[in-house]
Amino acid sequence: MTSLVIHNDLPATPLNQRRVGFTLIELLVVISIVALLLGILLPALGSARESGRAAVCLSNLRQLTLANTAYAQDSNSYYVPASQDIFAPGGNTQRWHGQRDSSGNGTPQENTFDPSRGPLATYIGHAGQVRYCPTFENQIDHDAPAFERGTGGYGYNRAYIGGRNDLFGTSDKAARHTARTNDLANPTATVMFTDAAFFKIVNRHNLLIEYSFAETPFIQNFPGQPSNDRWSPSIHFRHKNNTHAAWADAHVDANTMTFTHPQFEDFYRNLNFGWFGPQSNELFDLK
């Protein structure tokens, strides 16, 4: 009787062969596809992150305005002073956002404002984090010598709300007096806070530093009409060429630059400093 013998040592065919690894061409194709996807996704992710930071910034500005309104309610309708001792002998230690022991000529530690001792600490928290724009945190030069270290990323309307230059000019009396809530004829069109910064030239490099005032286009040197002299702009257009503003009625919005200092226009535009609105102080004054 013949038995059936099955052999298992048949030669392998292409169908049952296993391939190991990739060829060089396949690897190059995969790398090219990954690089292409990253090129598409990274800008979108960066834009999404900036949109998130911008939303936080707008929220911070609104909270600051609400805090200042609450301060006024507790202070016989007077808003918080921007810098009530800036012209006082031995002063320059108090700001709307904090206090320091030195007049600004000491060590970096002495120059730094402490938010827990500021007049708004009760309303914004003693850590004062609401004063910081997250976009500015990524742009500021923390090691640069700054004369208002610890200020944060926002500027306050000191000429008309945090002080009364329109009544007393640029003086100690103007710094010690603030506007009252019923002084504002049109709160919806009166700037209270904006994104702000300043620059410091170090070794021929322009470094961004903190600054606590949203300066008006024209200097209010004396009571009455402002002068024709220009301030150096401190409003900073850091959100995709926009700046955020909080108005006295507590609404917030984004604004594009409409003009800057005419004598140094290219310089300030390159640093994203300027103003929005008409070429006057009308968005800052109380009229």
C-alpha positions in Angstrom: 0.0 0.0 0.0 1.4 3.3 -1.1 1.4 6.1 1.6 0.9 9.8 0.8 3.9 11.9 1.8 3.5 15.7 2.3 6.7 17.7 2.0 6.8 21.1 3.9 10.2 22.2 2.5 8.8 23.7 -0.7 10.6 26.9 -1.8 9.0 30.2 -0.6 7.0 32.2 -3.1 6.8 36.0 -3.3 3.3 35.8 -1.7 4.6 34.4 1.6 7.8 36.4 1.8 8.0 39.1 4.6 9.6 42.5 3.8 11.7 44.0 6.5 12.2 47.8 6.8 11.8 50.6 4.2 13.8 51.5 1.2 15.6 54.8 1.1 13.1 56.2 -1.4 10.2 55.3 0.9 11.8 56.9 3.9 12.4 60.1 1.9 8.8 60.1 0.8 7.6 59.7 4.4 9.9 62.4 5.7 8.7 64.8 2.9 5.1 64.2 3.8 5.7 64.8 7.5 7.6 68.0 6.8 4.8 69.2 4.5 2.2 68.4 7.2 4.2 70.3 9.9 4.6 73.2 7.5 0.8 73.3 7.2 -0.1 72.7 10.9 2.5 74.7 12.8 1.3 78.2 11.6 -2.2 77.2 12.4 -1.2 76.0 15.8 0.7 79.2 16.4 -2.3 81.3 15.3 -4.6 79.3 17.6 -2.2 79.9 20.5 -2.1 83.6 19.8 -5.9 83.7 19.6 -6.0 82.1 23.0 -3.5 84.6 24.4 -5.5 87.5 22.9 -8.7 86.3 24.5 -6.9 86.2 27.9 -5.6 89.7 27.3 -9.1 91.1 26.6 -10.4 89.4 29.7 -7.6 90.9 31.8 -8.3 94.4 30.5 -12.0 94.0 31.3 -11.2 92.8 34.8 -8.9 95.8 35.4 -11.6 98.2 34.3 -14.2 96.5 36.5 -11.7 96.6 39.4 -11.2 100.3 38.9 -14.9 100.9 38.8 -15.3 99.0 42.1 -12.4 101.1 43.5 -14.3 104.2 42.6 -17.5 102.9 44.2 -15.6 102.5 47.4 -13.7 105.9 47.1 -16.5 108.5 46.7 -16.6 107.9 42.9 -12.9 108.7 42.4 -10.9 106.4 40.2 -7.5 105.0 41.3 -4.6 107.4 40.9 -2.2 106.5 38.2 1.0 107.7 40.0 0.0 110.1 42.8 3.5 110.7 44.1 5.4 110.8 40.8 6.3 114.5 41.2 6.6 114.5 45.0 10.1 114.9 46.6 11.4 111.4 47.3 8.3 109.9 45.7 7.8 108.0 42.5 7.1 104.9 44.5 3.3 104.4 43.9 1.5 103.3 40.8 -2.1 102.2 40.1 -0.7 98.6 40.0 1.7 98.4 42.9 4.2 100.1 45.2 8.0 100.0 45.8 10.4 101.3 48.3 12.8 103.0 45.9 12.2 106.0 43.6 13.5 103.9 40.7 17.3 104.5 41.0 18.1 101.4 43.1 18.8 97.8 42.4 16.3 95.8 40.2 14.8 94.4 43.3 14.3 97.8 44.8 12.9 99.1 41.5 10.3 96.4 41.2 6.7 97.3 42.1 5.0 95.0 44.5 1.3 94.4 43.4 0.3 93.2 46.9 0.8 96.8 48.1 -1.0 98.4 45.2 -4.3 100.3 45.6 -6.1 97.7 43.4 -4.8 94.6 45.2 -8.1 94.1 47.0 -9.9 94.0 43.6 -7.5 92.2 41.3 -5.8 89.9 43.8 -2.5 90.4 45.7 -0.5 88.4 43.1 -1.6 90.9 40.4 -1.4 88.3 37.5 -4.3 90.0 35.7 -1.9 92.9 34.9 0.1 90.7 32.6 -0.8 90.2 28.9 0.4 86.6 27.9 1.5 87.8 24.5 3.7 90.5 26.1 5.2 87.9 28.4 6.6 86.1 25.3 8.0 89.4 23.9 9.3 91.3 26.9 13.1 91.3 27.6 13.0 90.4 31.3 16.7 91.0 31.8 16.7 94.5 30.3 17.2 97.4 32.7 13.7 98.7 33.3 12.6 101.8 35.2 9.1 100.3 35.9 9.9 96.7 36.6 6.9 94.7 37.8 4.4 97.0 36.2 2.8 94.4 33.9 1.7 94.7 30.3 -1.0 97.4 30.4 -1.1 101.2 30.5 -3.6 103.4 32.3 -5.1 106.7 31.0 -3.2 108.9 33.5 -3.7 112.3 31.9 -7.5 112.4 32.3 -8.7 109.5 34.4 -5.8 108.5 36.7 -4.8 112.2 37.0 -6.2 115.6 35.9 -3.8 117.2 33.6 -6.7 118.9 31.9 -7.3 120.8 35.2 -3.8 121.2 36.6 -1.4 120.6 33.8 1.6 118.4 34.2 2.0 118.9 38.0 2.0 117.2 41.4 -1.6 118.5 41.9 -2.7 116.8 38.7 -1.1 113.5 39.8 -2.9 113.6 43.1 -6.3 114.2 41.7 -8.3 111.7 39.6 -11.5 111.8 37.6 -14.8 110.8 39.2 -17.2 108.4 37.5 -19.7 111.2 36.6 -16.9 113.4 35.0 -16.9 111.2 32.0 -19.3 112.6 29.4 -19.1 109.4 27.2 -17.7 106.4 29.0 -18.2 104.1 26.0 -15.7 106.3 24.0 -13.2 107.0 26.8 -10.1 104.9 27.0 -9.2 103.5 30.4 -6.5 100.8 29.8 -4.6 99.6 26.7 -1.8 97.2 25.9 1.3 99.2 26.7 5.1 98.9 26.7 8.2 101.0 26.2 11.6 100.4 24.7 15.2 100.5 26.1 18.2 100.8 23.8 20.9 98.5 25.1 24.1 97.9 23.0 22.2 99.3 20.0 19.4 96.9 20.4 15.8 98.0 21.1 14.5 95.9 24.0 10.8 95.9 25.1 10.2 96.8 28.7 7.2 97.4 30.9 5.4 100.7 31.1 2.3 101.6 33.1 0.7 104.5 31.2 -1.3 104.7 28.0 0.1 108.0 26.8 -2.1 110.4 24.8 -1.1 111.6 21.4 -0.6 115.2 22.6 0.8 116.4 25.9 -1.6 118.2 28.2 1.0 120.5 29.7 -1.5 123.1 31.0 -5.2 123.4 31.9 -7.4 123.8 28.8 -6.5 122.5 25.4 -3.6 120.1 25.0 -0.3 121.4 23.4 1.0 120.5 20.0 3.9 118.6 21.6 3.8 114.8 21.1 4.3 112.1 23.7 6.5 109.1 22.8 3.8 106.5 22.1 3.4 103.7 24.6 0.4 101.9 23.2 1.7 98.6 21.9 0.2 96.9 18.9 1.3 93.4 19.7 -1.7 91.2 18.7 -1.2 90.7 15.0 -0.7 94.4 14.6 -3.7 95.2 16.9 -3.8 96.6 20.3 -6.5 95.9 22.9 -8.3 98.7 24.7 -10.7 98.7 27.7 -13.1 101.6 27.7 -14.6 103.3 30.8 -17.9 101.4 30.4 -15.9 98.1 30.7 -16.3 97.0 27.1 -13.1 95.8 25.4 -12.0 95.6 21.7 -9.1 95.3 19.3 -7.9 98.4 17.4 -5.4 98.9 14.5 -2.8 101.6 14.4 -3.9 104.8 12.6 -0.8 107.0 13.3 2.3 107.3 15.3 4.9 109.9 16.1 5.5 111.7 12.8 9.1 112.6 13.4 10.1 109.0 14.1 7.4 107.2 12.2 9.4 104.3 10.7 11.2 103.7 14.1 8.0 103.5 16.1 6.0 101.5 13.5 8.8 98.9 13.4 8.4 98.5 17.2 4.6 98.5 16.9 4.1 101.7 18.9 1.4 104.3 18.0 -2.2 105.3 18.5 -5.6 104.4 17.2 -8.5 106.7 16.3 -8.3 110.3 15.4 -5.1 112.4 15.7 -6.3 114.1 18.9 -6.8 113.4 22.6 -10.5 112.9 22.2 -10.5 109.2 23.0 -8.8 109.9 26.3 -10.3 113.2 27.5 -13.6 113.5 29.5 -15.6 115.5 27.0 
